Amino acid sequence: MLYNLKEFDKQTIAAFAPAEKIGLVASVNPEGLPHVTLITSIGAANPKQVTLGEFCKGNSKLHIQQNPKIGFLVLSMDRKMWRGHAKWTHLREEGPEYEIYNDLPMFRYNAYFGINTVHYLDLVDAKGPDGLPLPKIILSSLMTKFAKGGAATGNSNRILNVFSEDLFNGLDTLKFIAYIRNDGYPELVPLLQCQAADSRRLAFSTMAYGDELKQIPAGKVVAIFGVTMKMEDVMVRGTFKGMSRVRGIQTGIVDIDWVYNSLPPNHGQIYPPLPLQPVTEWGDFG
């Protein structure tokens, strides 16, 4: 894919400014695997700098301090999309960007939280604005709906719960796939046609974004992130099994082995289930 921009223009900086947008950050976890987080506070401080406003301590902010390479995606309310890569450099708990974030209505009038930290990243490359290829996405979604039954595992032991399976099957759910490139940077690709073949497997037609999806090697660990217009979201990780013909349709398959809830206040791993641990320390109250 051609990322032909080395700095943001005024149009892009303005498009990144509103809090009302979809902003995704793909990071690399300590095991070298992709992780995707919804961060609507992503912004552009200047033509060569990306900022992330932190109001909730999540895994992604820890990941990027340990491995500074990220991929990002911004989708505006008028369905214009920008994608790119950046490298984390530092954070601040004050300064002009901190003031700008906390002056936004979403945070200025919020009784529970504001932006407490701003993360700064150097822009590596970017592309956009690109429109969504809606006719191809609609056709690809219909093809996926037809093919996915033939891709089911037949295993009745659930991985996705009913809520998460329904979320991925929602035709109005926004979905995106991330993988780690050979240079160590995460790559984000729209995958709106993706659906659950069953609770253990995701399937998608390659009619939309096929050229990009074919760049993902079979056997690669990928992350797929789904988010609704109500800001309900789920992230799964699994193994990309490659492309094959399912009911006559070229279909990509991902076998799920890990599920993550990124919604505050209780974000964390939900599959495989973690054992309950007794609380023995009360550091916040000491």
DRENPA-3360 file (N, C-alpha, C; in nm, 2 decimals, always signed):
BEGIN
1 = MLYNLKEF = +0.08/-0.12/+0.00/+0.00/+0.00/+0.00/+0.09/+0.12/+0.00 ~ +0.05/+0.22/-0.07/+0.12/+0.35/-0.09/+0.08/+0.45/+0.02 ~ +0.17/+0.48/+0.11/+0.15/+0.59/+0.21/+0.24/+0.70/+0.16 ~ +0.17/+0.79/+0.09/+0.25/+0.90/+0.02/+0.26/+1.03/+0.09 ~ +0.21/+1.04/+0.21/+0.21/+1.16/+0.29/+0.32/+1.15/+0.40 ~ +0.40/+1.25/+0.41/+0.50/+1.25/+0.52/+0.47/+1.36/+0.62 ~ +0.37/+1.44/+0.59/+0.32/+1.53/+0.69/+0.17/+1.56/+0.66 ~ +0.10/+1.60/+0.77/-0.04/+1.64/+0.75/-0.06/+1.77/+0.69;
9 = DKQTIAAF = -0.17/+1.78/+0.61/-0.20/+1.92/+0.56/-0.31/+1.98/+0.65 ~ -0.35/+2.10/+0.62/-0.45/+2.17/+0.71/-0.58/+2.10/+0.72 ~ -0.62/+2.04/+0.60/-0.75/+1.96/+0.60/-0.75/+1.85/+0.69 ~ -0.64/+1.77/+0.70/-0.62/+1.66/+0.78/-0.62/+1.70/+0.93 ~ -0.54/+1.80/+0.96/-0.54/+1.85/+1.10/-0.67/+1.89/+1.15 ~ -0.75/+1.96/+1.06/-0.89/+2.00/+1.10/-0.98/+1.88/+1.12 ~ -0.96/+1.78/+1.03/-1.05/+1.66/+1.04/-1.02/+1.57/+1.16 ~ -0.90/+1.58/+1.21/-0.86/+1.51/+1.33/-0.91/+1.58/+1.46;
17 = APAEKIGL = -0.94/+1.70/+1.45/-0.97/+1.78/+1.57/-1.10/+1.74/+1.65 ~ -1.21/+1.71/+1.58/-1.33/+1.68/+1.66/-1.32/+1.55/+1.74 ~ -1.38/+1.55/+1.85/-1.39/+1.42/+1.93/-1.48/+1.32/+1.87 ~ -1.58/+1.37/+1.79/-1.68/+1.29/+1.73/-1.63/+1.22/+1.60 ~ -1.55/+1.11/+1.62/-1.49/+1.04/+1.50/-1.45/+0.90/+1.55 ~ -1.42/+0.82/+1.46/-1.37/+0.69/+1.49/-1.22/+0.70/+1.48 ~ -1.15/+0.67/+1.59/-1.00/+0.67/+1.59/-0.95/+0.54/+1.65 ~ -0.87/+0.47/+1.57/-0.81/+0.35/+1.61/-0.66/+0.35/+1.62;
25 = VASVNPEG = -0.60/+0.29/+1.72/-0.46/+0.28/+1.73/-0.43/+0.13/+1.74 ~ -0.34/+0.08/+1.65/-0.29/-0.06/+1.66/-0.15/-0.05/+1.71 ~ -0.13/-0.13/+1.82/+0.00/-0.13/+1.89/+0.05/-0.27/+1.89 ~ +0.17/-0.29/+1.94/+0.23/-0.42/+1.95/+0.25/-0.46/+2.10 ~ +0.19/-0.57/+2.15/+0.20/-0.60/+2.29/+0.34/-0.67/+2.32 ~ +0.36/-0.69/+2.45/+0.50/-0.75/+2.48/+0.53/-0.88/+2.42 ~ +0.43/-0.95/+2.37/+0.45/-1.08/+2.31/+0.47/-1.06/+2.16 ~ +0.47/-0.94/+2.11/+0.49/-0.91/+1.97/+0.36/-0.93/+1.88;
33 = LPHVTLIT = +0.24/-0.93/+1.95/+0.12/-0.95/+1.88/+0.04/-0.82/+1.87 ~ -0.05/-0.81/+1.77/-0.12/-0.69/+1.74/-0.23/-0.67/+1.85 ~ -0.25/-0.54/+1.88/-0.36/-0.50/+1.97/-0.42/-0.37/+1.92 ~ -0.56/-0.37/+1.92/-0.63/-0.25/+1.86/-0.72/-0.19/+1.97 ~ -0.71/-0.05/+1.97/-0.78/+0.02/+2.07/-0.86/+0.14/+2.01 ~ -0.98/+0.16/+2.05/-1.06/+0.28/+2.01/-1.01/+0.40/+2.09 ~ -0.95/+0.50/+2.02/-0.90/+0.62/+2.09/-0.95/+0.74/+2.01 ~ -1.07/+0.79/+2.04/-1.12/+0.90/+1.96/-1.05/+1.03/+1.98;
41 = SIGAANPK = -0.96/+1.03/+2.09/-0.89/+1.15/+2.11/-0.76/+1.17/+2.03 ~ -0.74/+1.08/+1.93/-0.63/+1.09/+1.84/-0.64/+1.23/+1.77 ~ -0.53/+1.30/+1.76/-0.53/+1.43/+1.70/-0.39/+1.45/+1.63 ~ -0.38/+1.57/+1.56/-0.26/+1.61/+1.50/-0.22/+1.74/+1.55 ~ -0.11/+1.75/+1.63/-0.07/+1.87/+1.70/-0.01/+1.96/+1.59 ~ +0.06/+1.91/+1.49/+0.12/+1.99/+1.39/+0.14/+1.89/+1.27 ~ +0.19/+1.94/+1.16/+0.20/+1.85/+1.04/+0.28/+1.73/+1.05 ~ +0.36/+1.72/+1.16/+0.45/+1.60/+1.17/+0.43/+1.53/+1.30;
49 = QVTLGEFC = +0.32/+1.56/+1.38/+0.31/+1.50/+1.51/+0.17/+1.46/+1.54 ~ +0.15/+1.33/+1.59/+0.03/+1.28/+1.63/+0.02/+1.28/+1.78 ~ -0.10/+1.31/+1.83/-0.12/+1.31/+1.98/-0.23/+1.21/+2.01 ~ -0.22/+1.16/+2.13/-0.33/+1.07/+2.19/-0.36/+1.13/+2.33 ~ -0.49/+1.16/+2.35/-0.53/+1.21/+2.49/-0.57/+1.09/+2.57 ~ -0.51/+1.07/+2.69/-0.54/+0.96/+2.78/-0.63/+1.00/+2.89 ~ -0.75/+0.94/+2.90/-0.84/+0.96/+3.02/-0.86/+0.83/+3.09 ~ -0.82/+0.72/+3.03/-0.84/+0.59/+3.10/-0.71/+0.51/+3.07;
57 = KGNSKLHI = -0.66/+0.45/+3.18/-0.53/+0.38/+3.17/-0.56/+0.24/+3.11 ~ -0.53/+0.22/+2.98/-0.55/+0.10/+2.91/-0.42/+0.03/+2.86 ~ -0.43/-0.09/+2.81/-0.31/-0.16/+2.77/-0.23/-0.09/+2.66 ~ -0.31/-0.02/+2.56/-0.24/+0.04/+2.45/-0.14/+0.14/+2.49 ~ -0.17/+0.22/+2.59/-0.07/+0.33/+2.63/+0.05/+0.27/+2.69 ~ +0.04/+0.15/+2.76/+0.16/+0.08/+2.81/+0.24/+0.02/+2.69 ~ +0.16/-0.04/+2.60/+0.23/-0.10/+2.48/+0.32/-0.01/+2.41 ~ +0.27/+0.11/+2.38/+0.34/+0.21/+2.29/+0.46/+0.27/+2.36;
65 = QQNPKIGF = +0.46/+0.26/+2.50/+0.58/+0.31/+2.57/+0.69/+0.20/+2.57 ~ +0.65/+0.07/+2.55/+0.75/-0.04/+2.54/+0.79/-0.06/+2.40 ~ +0.70/-0.05/+2.31/+0.73/-0.06/+2.17/+0.66/+0.06/+2.10 ~ +0.74/+0.16/+2.05/+0.68/+0.28/+2.01/+0.61/+0.28/+1.87 ~ +0.62/+0.17/+1.80/+0.56/+0.17/+1.66/+0.41/+0.14/+1.67 ~ +0.33/+0.23/+1.60/+0.19/+0.21/+1.59/+0.14/+0.23/+1.45 ~ +0.02/+0.18/+1.43/-0.06/+0.21/+1.31/-0.18/+0.28/+1.36 ~ -0.23/+0.37/+1.28/-0.35/+0.45/+1.32/-0.45/+0.46/+1.20;
73 = LVLSMDRK = -0.58/+0.48/+1.24/-0.69/+0.50/+1.14/-0.78/+0.60/+1.20 ~ -0.82/+0.69/+1.12/-0.92/+0.79/+1.16/-1.03/+0.79/+1.05 ~ -1.16/+0.78/+1.10/-1.27/+0.78/+1.01/-1.36/+0.89/+1.06 ~ -1.38/+0.99/+0.98/-1.46/+1.11/+1.02/-1.61/+1.08/+1.00 ~ -1.70/+1.17/+1.05/-1.84/+1.15/+1.04/-1.89/+1.15/+0.90 ~ -1.82/+1.22/+0.81/-1.86/+1.22/+0.67/-1.79/+1.11/+0.59 ~ -1.75/+1.00/+0.66/-1.70/+0.88/+0.60/-1.57/+0.90/+0.52 ~ -1.49/+0.99/+0.56/-1.35/+1.01/+0.50/-1.25/+0.94/+0.60;
81 = MWRGHAKW = -1.16/+0.87/+0.54/-1.07/+0.79/+0.62/-0.92/+0.82/+0.59 ~ -0.84/+0.83/+0.70/-0.70/+0.85/+0.69/-0.63/+0.73/+0.76 ~ -0.52/+0.68/+0.71/-0.44/+0.58/+0.78/-0.30/+0.62/+0.77 ~ -0.22/+0.56/+0.87/-0.08/+0.59/+0.87/-0.01/+0.52/+0.98 ~ +0.11/+0.56/+1.00/+0.20/+0.50/+1.11/+0.27/+0.61/+1.18 ~ +0.31/+0.59/+1.30/+0.37/+0.69/+1.39/+0.46/+0.62/+1.49 ~ +0.54/+0.70/+1.56/+0.64/+0.64/+1.66/+0.63/+0.73/+1.78 ~ +0.59/+0.66/+1.90/+0.58/+0.73/+2.02/+0.71/+0.79/+2.07;
89 = THLREEGP = +0.71/+0.91/+2.12/+0.84/+0.98/+2.17/+0.83/+1.01/+2.32 ~ +0.72/+1.07/+2.36/+0.71/+1.11/+2.50/+0.57/+1.14/+2.54 ~ +0.55/+1.17/+2.67/+0.42/+1.21/+2.72/+0.43/+1.33/+2.81 ~ +0.32/+1.40/+2.83/+0.32/+1.52/+2.91/+0.19/+1.53/+2.99 ~ +0.19/+1.59/+3.10/+0.07/+1.60/+3.19/+0.03/+1.75/+3.20 ~ +0.08/+1.83/+3.10/+0.05/+1.97/+3.10/+0.09/+2.02/+2.96 ~ +0.06/+2.15/+2.93/+0.10/+2.20/+2.80/-0.02/+2.24/+2.71 ~ +0.01/+2.30/+2.60/-0.10/+2.35/+2.51/-0.19/+2.24/+2.46;
97 = EYEIYNDL = -0.14/+2.12/+2.42/-0.23/+2.02/+2.38/-0.32/+1.96/+2.49 ~ -0.26/+1.96/+2.61/-0.34/+1.92/+2.73/-0.45/+2.01/+2.75 ~ -0.43/+2.14/+2.73/-0.54/+2.24/+2.75/-0.64/+2.23/+2.64 ~ -0.60/+2.21/+2.52/-0.69/+2.20/+2.41/-0.78/+2.08/+2.43 ~ -0.73/+1.96/+2.46/-0.81/+1.84/+2.49/-0.91/+1.87/+2.59 ~ -0.87/+1.93/+2.70/-0.96/+1.94/+2.82/-1.06/+2.06/+2.80 ~ -1.05/+2.13/+2.69/-1.14/+2.24/+2.66/-1.25/+2.18/+2.56 ~ -1.23/+2.06/+2.51/-1.34/+2.00/+2.42/-1.46/+1.97/+2.51;
105 = PMFRYNAY = -1.58/+1.99/+2.45/-1.70/+1.97/+2.53/-1.71/+1.83/+2.59 ~ -1.66/+1.73/+2.52/-1.67/+1.59/+2.57/-1.59/+1.58/+2.71 ~ -1.49/+1.65/+2.73/-1.41/+1.64/+2.85/-1.43/+1.76/+2.94 ~ -1.46/+1.88/+2.89/-1.47/+2.00/+2.97/-1.59/+1.98/+3.06 ~ -1.70/+1.92/+3.01/-1.83/+1.92/+3.09/-1.85/+1.78/+3.14 ~ -1.75/+1.69/+3.14/-1.76/+1.56/+3.20/-1.73/+1.56/+3.35 ~ -1.83/+1.51/+3.42/-1.81/+1.52/+3.57/-1.72/+1.41/+3.62 ~ -1.69/+1.31/+3.54/-1.62/+1.19/+3.59/-1.47/+1.19/+3.55;
113 = FGINTVHY = -1.44/+1.23/+3.43/-1.30/+1.22/+3.39/-1.27/+1.33/+3.28 ~ -1.14/+1.37/+3.27/-1.09/+1.45/+3.17/-0.96/+1.39/+3.12 ~ -0.90/+1.45/+3.03/-0.77/+1.41/+2.98/-0.66/+1.43/+3.08 ~ -0.59/+1.33/+3.13/-0.49/+1.35/+3.23/-0.35/+1.34/+3.17 ~ -0.33/+1.29/+3.05/-0.20/+1.27/+3.00/-0.21/+1.28/+2.84 ~ -0.11/+1.35/+2.78/-0.11/+1.36/+2.64/+0.02/+1.28/+2.59 ~ +0.00/+1.19/+2.50/+0.11/+1.11/+2.44/+0.14/+1.17/+2.30 ~ +0.27/+1.19/+2.27/+0.32/+1.25/+2.15/+0.39/+1.15/+2.06;
121 = LDLVDAKG = +0.36/+1.15/+1.93/+0.42/+1.05/+1.84/+0.46/+1.13/+1.72 ~ +0.58/+1.09/+1.66/+0.63/+1.14/+1.54/+0.56/+1.07/+1.42 ~ +0.51/+1.15/+1.33/+0.44/+1.08/+1.21/+0.55/+1.02/+1.12 ~ +0.52/+0.90/+1.08/+0.61/+0.83/+0.99/+0.56/+0.84/+0.85 ~ +0.43/+0.81/+0.82/+0.37/+0.82/+0.69/+0.22/+0.82/+0.71 ~ +0.15/+0.86/+0.60/+0.00/+0.86/+0.61/-0.05/+0.86/+0.47 ~ -0.18/+0.83/+0.46/-0.25/+0.84/+0.33/-0.40/+0.88/+0.36 ~ -0.46/+0.95/+0.27/-0.60/+0.99/+0.28/-0.61/+1.14/+0.24;
129 = PDGLPLPK = -0.74/+1.19/+0.24/-0.86/+1.12/+0.28/-0.91/+1.03/+0.17 ~ -0.95/+0.91/+0.21/-1.01/+0.81/+0.12/-1.15/+0.79/+0.15 ~ -1.24/+0.77/+0.06/-1.38/+0.74/+0.08/-1.39/+0.59/+0.10 ~ -1.50/+0.54/+0.17/-1.53/+0.40/+0.18/-1.59/+0.35/+0.05 ~ -1.54/+0.24/-0.01/-1.60/+0.18/-0.13/-1.74/+0.11/-0.10 ~ -1.84/+0.19/-0.07/-1.96/+0.13/-0.02/-2.03/+0.02/-0.10 ~ -2.03/+0.04/-0.24/-2.09/-0.07/-0.32/-2.02/-0.20/-0.30 ~ -1.88/-0.20/-0.30/-1.80/-0.32/-0.28/-1.82/-0.38/-0.14;
137 = IILSSLMT = -1.83/-0.29/-0.04/-1.85/-0.33/+0.10/-1.99/-0.40/+0.12 ~ -2.09/-0.34/+0.06/-2.22/-0.40/+0.07/-2.23/-0.54/+0.00 ~ -2.17/-0.55/-0.12/-2.17/-0.67/-0.19/-2.08/-0.78/-0.12 ~ -1.97/-0.73/-0.07/-1.88/-0.82/+0.01/-1.95/-0.88/+0.13 ~ -2.03/-0.79/+0.20/-2.10/-0.83/+0.32/-2.21/-0.94/+0.29 ~ -2.28/-0.92/+0.18/-2.38/-1.02/+0.13/-2.31/-1.15/+0.10 ~ -2.20/-1.14/+0.03/-2.13/-1.26/-0.01/-2.08/-1.34/+0.12 ~ -2.03/-1.26/+0.22/-1.98/-1.32/+0.34/-2.10/-1.39/+0.41;
145 = KFAKGGAA = -2.21/-1.32/+0.41/-2.33/-1.38/+0.48/-2.37/-1.52/+0.42 ~ -2.35/-1.53/+0.28/-2.39/-1.65/+0.21/-2.28/-1.76/+0.24 ~ -2.15/-1.72/+0.24/-2.04/-1.81/+0.25/-2.02/-1.86/+0.39 ~ -2.04/-1.78/+0.49/-1.99/-1.81/+0.63/-2.04/-1.94/+0.69 ~ -2.17/-1.98/+0.65/-2.22/-2.11/+0.70/-2.13/-2.23/+0.66 ~ -2.07/-2.22/+0.54/-1.98/-2.32/+0.50/-1.84/-2.32/+0.56 ~ -1.82/-2.21/+0.64/-1.69/-2.20/+0.70/-1.69/-2.23/+0.85 ~ -1.81/-2.27/+0.90/-1.83/-2.29/+1.05/-1.74/-2.41/+1.09;
153 = TGNSNRIL = -1.70/-2.40/+1.22/-1.61/-2.51/+1.27/-1.69/-2.63/+1.31 ~ -1.81/-2.62/+1.35/-1.89/-2.73/+1.40/-1.86/-2.76/+1.54 ~ -1.78/-2.68/+1.61/-1.75/-2.70/+1.75/-1.84/-2.62/+1.83 ~ -1.92/-2.68/+1.92/-2.02/-2.61/+2.00/-1.96/-2.54/+2.13 ~ -1.84/-2.56/+2.16/-1.77/-2.50/+2.27/-1.75/-2.35/+2.24 ~ -1.81/-2.27/+2.31/-1.81/-2.12/+2.27/-1.68/-2.06/+2.31 ~ -1.64/-1.96/+2.22/-1.54/-1.87/+2.25/-1.60/-1.73/+2.26 ~ -1.66/-1.68/+2.15/-1.74/-1.56/+2.16/-1.87/-1.58/+2.24;
161 = NVFSEDLF = -1.90/-1.49/+2.33/-2.04/-1.50/+2.39/-2.14/-1.45/+2.29 ~ -2.27/-1.46/+2.32/-2.37/-1.42/+2.23/-2.37/-1.28/+2.19 ~ -2.34/-1.19/+2.29/-2.33/-1.05/+2.26/-2.22/-1.02/+2.15 ~ -2.10/-1.08/+2.17/-1.99/-1.05/+2.08/-2.01/-1.11/+1.94 ~ -2.08/-1.23/+1.94/-2.11/-1.29/+1.81/-2.21/-1.20/+1.73 ~ -2.31/-1.15/+1.80/-2.41/-1.06/+1.74/-2.34/-0.93/+1.69 ~ -2.25/-0.88/+1.77/-2.18/-0.76/+1.73/-2.11/-0.78/+1.60 ~ -2.03/-0.89/+1.59/-1.96/-0.91/+1.46/-2.05/-0.94/+1.35;
169 = NGLDTLKF = -2.17/-0.99/+1.37/-2.26/-1.02/+1.27/-2.35/-0.90/+1.23 ~ -2.34/-0.79/+1.30/-2.42/-0.67/+1.27/-2.36/-0.61/+1.14 ~ -2.45/-0.59/+1.04/-2.40/-0.54/+0.91/-2.37/-0.39/+0.93 ~ -2.41/-0.32/+1.04/-2.37/-0.18/+1.06/-2.26/-0.17/+1.16 ~ -2.20/-0.28/+1.20/-2.08/-0.28/+1.29/-1.96/-0.25/+1.20 ~ -1.88/-0.15/+1.25/-1.75/-0.12/+1.18/-1.64/-0.22/+1.23 ~ -1.57/-0.29/+1.14/-1.47/-0.39/+1.17/-1.34/-0.36/+1.10 ~ -1.23/-0.39/+1.17/-1.10/-0.36/+1.11/-1.01/-0.48/+1.15;
177 = IAYIRNDG = -0.91/-0.51/+1.07/-0.81/-0.61/+1.10/-0.67/-0.55/+1.11 ~ -0.59/-0.60/+1.20/-0.46/-0.55/+1.22/-0.36/-0.67/+1.22 ~ -0.24/-0.65/+1.16/-0.13/-0.74/+1.17/+0.00/-0.67/+1.18 ~ +0.10/-0.74/+1.22/+0.24/-0.67/+1.23/+0.31/-0.70/+1.10 ~ +0.36/-0.59/+1.04/+0.44/-0.60/+0.91/+0.58/-0.65/+0.94 ~ +0.65/-0.68/+0.84/+0.79/-0.72/+0.86/+0.88/-0.61/+0.92 ~ +0.84/-0.49/+0.90/+0.92/-0.38/+0.96/+0.88/-0.35/+1.10 ~ +0.79/-0.42/+1.16/+0.75/-0.41/+1.30/+0.64/-0.31/+1.32;
185 = YPELVPLL = +0.59/-0.24/+1.22/+0.47/-0.15/+1.23/+0.34/-0.23/+1.21 ~ +0.24/-0.20/+1.30/+0.11/-0.26/+1.27/+0.04/-0.20/+1.15 ~ -0.03/-0.28/+1.08/-0.11/-0.24/+0.96/-0.25/-0.26/+0.99 ~ -0.34/-0.15/+0.97/-0.48/-0.16/+0.99/-0.55/-0.15/+0.85 ~ -0.65/-0.25/+0.83/-0.72/-0.25/+0.71/-0.87/-0.26/+0.74 ~ -0.96/-0.18/+0.68/-1.10/-0.19/+0.70/-1.15/-0.33/+0.67 ~ -1.24/-0.39/+0.75/-1.29/-0.52/+0.72/-1.44/-0.52/+0.76 ~ -1.52/-0.43/+0.70/-1.66/-0.41/+0.74/-1.74/-0.53/+0.71;
193 = QCQAADSR = -1.70/-0.61/+0.61/-1.77/-0.73/+0.57/-1.75/-0.85/+0.66 ~ -1.66/-0.84/+0.75/-1.63/-0.96/+0.84/-1.75/-1.00/+0.92 ~ -1.78/-1.13/+0.94/-1.89/-1.18/+1.02/-1.84/-1.31/+1.09 ~ -1.92/-1.35/+1.19/-1.89/-1.47/+1.27/-1.95/-1.59/+1.19 ~ -1.86/-1.68/+1.15/-1.91/-1.81/+1.10/-1.98/-1.89/+1.21 ~ -1.92/-1.88/+1.33/-1.97/-1.93/+1.45/-1.90/-1.87/+1.57 ~ -1.91/-1.91/+1.69/-1.85/-1.84/+1.80/-1.69/-1.86/+1.80 ~ -1.64/-1.94/+1.72/-1.49/-1.97/+1.72/-1.42/-1.92/+1.59;
201 = RLAFSTMA = -1.49/-1.87/+1.50/-1.43/-1.84/+1.37/-1.50/-1.72/+1.31 ~ -1.41/-1.63/+1.25/-1.46/-1.52/+1.17/-1.43/-1.54/+1.02 ~ -1.52/-1.49/+0.94/-1.50/-1.51/+0.79/-1.53/-1.38/+0.72 ~ -1.47/-1.36/+0.60/-1.49/-1.24/+0.53/-1.46/-1.27/+0.38 ~ -1.55/-1.21/+0.29/-1.52/-1.21/+0.15/-1.41/-1.11/+0.12 ~ -1.34/-1.13/+0.01/-1.23/-1.04/-0.02/-1.27/-0.94/-0.13 ~ -1.40/-0.93/-0.16/-1.45/-0.84/-0.26/-1.40/-0.70/-0.23 ~ -1.41/-0.66/-0.10/-1.37/-0.52/-0.06/-1.23/-0.53/+0.01;
209 = YGDELKQI = -1.14/-0.44/-0.03/-1.00/-0.43/+0.02/-0.93/-0.56/+0.00 ~ -0.96/-0.63/-0.11/-0.90/-0.76/-0.14/-0.75/-0.75/-0.16 ~ -0.70/-0.65/-0.23/-0.56/-0.64/-0.26/-0.48/-0.62/-0.13 ~ -0.53/-0.55/-0.03/-0.46/-0.54/+0.10/-0.47/-0.66/+0.18 ~ -0.59/-0.73/+0.18/-0.61/-0.85/+0.26/-0.52/-0.96/+0.21 ~ -0.49/-0.96/+0.08/-0.40/-1.07/+0.03/-0.26/-1.05/+0.07 ~ -0.22/-0.94/+0.13/-0.09/-0.91/+0.17/-0.06/-0.98/+0.31 ~ -0.17/-1.03/+0.38/-0.16/-1.09/+0.51/-0.11/-1.23/+0.49;
217 = PAGKVVAI = +0.00/-1.28/+0.54/+0.04/-1.41/+0.52/-0.04/-1.51/+0.60 ~ -0.07/-1.63/+0.54/-0.14/-1.73/+0.61/-0.06/-1.78/+0.73 ~ -0.12/-1.80/+0.84/-0.05/-1.84/+0.96/-0.02/-1.72/+1.05 ~ -0.04/-1.60/+1.00/-0.01/-1.48/+1.08/-0.12/-1.46/+1.19 ~ -0.07/-1.41/+1.31/-0.16/-1.38/+1.41/-0.22/-1.24/+1.38 ~ -0.35/-1.22/+1.38/-0.41/-1.10/+1.35/-0.51/-1.06/+1.47 ~ -0.54/-0.93/+1.47/-0.64/-0.88/+1.56/-0.75/-0.82/+1.48 ~ -0.88/-0.85/+1.52/-0.99/-0.79/+1.45/-1.08/-0.72/+1.56;
225 = FGVTMKME = -1.11/-0.59/+1.53/-1.17/-0.50/+1.62/-1.31/-0.47/+1.56 ~ -1.42/-0.48/+1.64/-1.55/-0.44/+1.60/-1.61/-0.34/+1.69 ~ -1.67/-0.24/+1.63/-1.73/-0.13/+1.71/-1.86/-0.09/+1.65 ~ -1.96/-0.07/+1.73/-2.09/-0.02/+1.69/-2.11/+0.13/+1.70 ~ -2.21/+0.18/+1.65/-2.24/+0.32/+1.66/-2.27/+0.37/+1.80 ~ -2.30/+0.27/+1.88/-2.32/+0.30/+2.03/-2.19/+0.29/+2.11 ~ -2.08/+0.28/+2.03/-1.95/+0.27/+2.09/-1.93/+0.14/+2.18 ~ -2.01/+0.03/+2.14/-1.98/-0.10/+2.20/-1.87/-0.16/+2.12;
233 = DVMVRGTF = -1.78/-0.22/+2.18/-1.67/-0.28/+2.10/-1.61/-0.41/+2.16 ~ -1.55/-0.49/+2.07/-1.49/-0.61/+2.11/-1.37/-0.63/+2.02 ~ -1.26/-0.68/+2.08/-1.14/-0.71/+2.00/-1.11/-0.86/+2.02 ~ -1.08/-0.93/+1.91/-1.04/-1.07/+1.91/-0.90/-1.08/+1.85 ~ -0.83/-1.19/+1.89/-0.71/-1.22/+1.82/-0.72/-1.37/+1.78 ~ -0.65/-1.40/+1.67/-0.65/-1.54/+1.62/-0.56/-1.56/+1.51 ~ -0.56/-1.67/+1.45/-0.47/-1.71/+1.34/-0.54/-1.70/+1.21 ~ -0.48/-1.62/+1.12/-0.53/-1.61/+0.98/-0.50/-1.73/+0.90;
241 = KGMSRVRG = -0.60/-1.80/+0.86/-0.59/-1.93/+0.79/-0.57/-1.92/+0.64 ~ -0.57/-1.79/+0.59/-0.55/-1.77/+0.45/-0.69/-1.76/+0.38 ~ -0.68/-1.76/+0.24/-0.80/-1.75/+0.16/-0.83/-1.89/+0.10 ~ -0.96/-1.92/+0.08/-1.00/-2.04/+0.02/-1.14/-2.01/-0.04 ~ -1.19/-2.10/-0.13/-1.32/-2.09/-0.18/-1.42/-2.16/-0.09 ~ -1.52/-2.08/-0.04/-1.62/-2.14/+0.04/-1.75/-2.11/-0.03 ~ -1.82/-2.21/-0.06/-1.95/-2.20/-0.14/-1.93/-2.11/-0.26 ~ -1.81/-2.13/-0.32/-1.78/-2.06/-0.45/-1.73/-1.92/-0.43;
249 = IQTGIVDI = -1.71/-1.87/-0.31/-1.67/-1.73/-0.28/-1.53/-1.73/-0.21 ~ -1.44/-1.65/-0.27/-1.31/-1.64/-0.20/-1.33/-1.58/-0.07 ~ -1.29/-1.65/+0.04/-1.32/-1.62/+0.17/-1.19/-1.63/+0.26 ~ -1.17/-1.52/+0.34/-1.07/-1.53/+0.44/-1.12/-1.58/+0.57 ~ -1.04/-1.66/+0.65/-1.08/-1.72/+0.77/-0.98/-1.69/+0.88 ~ -1.04/-1.65/+1.00/-0.96/-1.63/+1.12/-1.02/-1.72/+1.23 ~ -0.93/-1.80/+1.29/-0.97/-1.89/+1.40/-0.94/-1.81/+1.53 ~ -1.04/-1.79/+1.61/-1.02/-1.70/+1.73/-0.96/-1.78/+1.84;
257 = DWVYNSLP = -0.87/-1.72/+1.92/-0.81/-1.79/+2.04/-0.80/-1.69/+2.15 ~ -0.84/-1.57/+2.14/-0.83/-1.47/+2.24/-0.93/-1.36/+2.22 ~ -1.00/-1.32/+2.33/-1.10/-1.21/+2.32/-1.07/-1.11/+2.43 ~ -1.09/-0.98/+2.40/-1.06/-0.87/+2.49/-1.17/-0.77/+2.49 ~ -1.21/-0.73/+2.61/-1.31/-0.63/+2.62/-1.24/-0.50/+2.66 ~ -1.25/-0.40/+2.57/-1.17/-0.27/+2.59/-1.26/-0.16/+2.65 ~ -1.39/-0.20/+2.68/-1.48/-0.09/+2.73/-1.45/-0.07/+2.88 ~ -1.43/+0.06/+2.92/-1.41/+0.09/+3.06/-1.54/+0.08/+3.13;
265 = PNHGQIYP = -1.54/+0.05/+3.26/-1.43/+0.06/+3.35/-1.36/-0.07/+3.37 ~ -1.41/-0.18/+3.31/-1.35/-0.31/+3.34/-1.30/-0.38/+3.21 ~ -1.19/-0.31/+3.15/-1.14/-0.36/+3.03/-1.04/-0.48/+3.07 ~ -1.03/-0.57/+2.98/-0.94/-0.68/+3.01/-0.97/-0.81/+2.93 ~ -0.89/-0.91/+2.94/-0.91/-1.04/+2.87/-1.03/-1.11/+2.92 ~ -1.12/-1.16/+2.83/-1.23/-1.23/+2.87/-1.23/-1.38/+2.82 ~ -1.14/-1.40/+2.72/-1.12/-1.54/+2.68/-0.97/-1.56/+2.64 ~ -0.90/-1.66/+2.68/-0.95/-1.76/+2.78/-0.98/-1.70/+2.91;
273 = PLPLQPVT = -1.08/-1.75/+2.98/-1.12/-1.69/+3.11/-1.01/-1.70/+3.21 ~ -0.99/-1.59/+3.28/-0.89/-1.58/+3.39/-0.95/-1.62/+3.52 ~ -0.88/-1.69/+3.60/-0.93/-1.73/+3.73/-0.95/-1.61/+3.82 ~ -1.05/-1.61/+3.91/-1.07/-1.50/+4.00/-0.96/-1.50/+4.10 ~ -0.91/-1.38/+4.13/-0.80/-1.36/+4.23/-0.85/-1.28/+4.35 ~ -0.82/-1.32/+4.47/-0.86/-1.24/+4.58/-0.78/-1.11/+4.59 ~ -0.85/-1.00/+4.63/-0.79/-0.87/+4.65/-0.71/-0.87/+4.79 ~ -0.58/-0.86/+4.78/-0.50/-0.86/+4.91/-0.43/-0.73/+4.93;
281 = EWGDFG = -0.43/-0.64/+4.84/-0.36/-0.51/+4.85/-0.46/-0.40/+4.82 ~ -0.45/-0.29/+4.89/-0.54/-0.18/+4.88/-0.46/-0.05/+4.86 ~ -0.37/-0.05/+4.77/-0.27/+0.06/+4.75/-0.34/+0.19/+4.73 ~ -0.45/+0.20/+4.66/-0.52/+0.33/+4.63/-0.58/+0.39/+4.75 ~ -0.59/+0.31/+4.86/-0.65/+0.37/+4.98/-0.55/+0.38/+5.09 ~ -0.43/+0.36/+5.07/-0.33/+0.37/+5.17/-0.29/+0.51/+5.21;
% end
